[in-house]
Amino acid sequence: LNWDNPEVEAAMHDVLRFWLNRGVDGFRIDVIYKIAKDPELRDNEPGRRHDEDWPTIHGRLRGIRRVIDEYDDRMIVGEVYLLDLHRVVEYINTGDQLHLAHNFVFFHLPWRAAAFRASVQEFTELAKHSAWPAWFLENHDHSRVATRYAADAASGQRRARVAAMLVCSLRGTPFLYYGQELGLPDAEIPPDRVVDVDGRDPERAPMPWRPPSRAGPGAGFTTVEPWLPVVADAECLSVESQQRDPASMLAFVRRLVHLRSHEPALQSGSQRLLGAAPDIFCFERELDQRFLVALNFSSRRVPLALADDVRGPAVLELSTNPGREHGTVDLTDLVLDPDEGMILRQRT
């Protein structure tokens, strides 16, 4: 579509109104940064793309936002696949473009506490107060957390829990991809079952609702052969199987989302990054109540080793380790298990 043509732009605005009039809450706009291109259609050159993220994008977005703002309580989130936080933040900093922008710089970080801490800090420094973050670590185009960040199968499952806790406890809006709440790994796709020419089938396998031994190869997603095979561990990772297990990933994510939805501090509270052991990413969220989030990015036991200004007892509200006993703990000598995340309620 030629967005430089005013008639095309007006027609696209009417498409938005068509759906807004039918009550949709908003739009997730794919590759939004590509609707503005060099009008002279010149070739890309080193350090400068001419086929995306052209300066006219911000005027285009303001036009879209004006349409959205004609309606109450609607929002737009854009896929801004730019690996430069300065440019990503430009899409949300003015308050009259996107409400949210998917942060692919965060998505592509290595599994290291220091990397995540630095990226969150950089976003905080670049973003104005009205710019609200959007956090995610899985989507339909890339390997799933349980596979991408796994040192082995066991660590992959543990880190999938840490990743969910991270995106659901940071200041901002979390996005969870279907199957992430089950800890799904990538599916194994035989050569004769490949569908996507770009190799994205492993993270797009069907959702396993029921064990295949009871529901057949469609695992409750369909009663016939699905277009892609389900994951190899669908028998134990299916929704039905995990609903029966209080220690499952699904049970953990439900507790995590429940805690977030009932604690204003975890929704809109302030955020302060804390000094801790090198392998631990630690921060506080506060609004009336104060919570401490500690995430161990290593597969070994690590003492929390908080900075001197954070001491004393706290109540462990949630751990990624289902075997961890909840209750009052002493922050001074707290040790995190391998690949463990914790949310603790502090005294205010």
Summary of the structure (lengths in Angstrom):
residues: 348
radius of gyration: 22.0
end to end distance: 54.7
largest distance: 65.4
contacts: 1066
relative contact order: 0.08
helix: 34%
strand: 17%
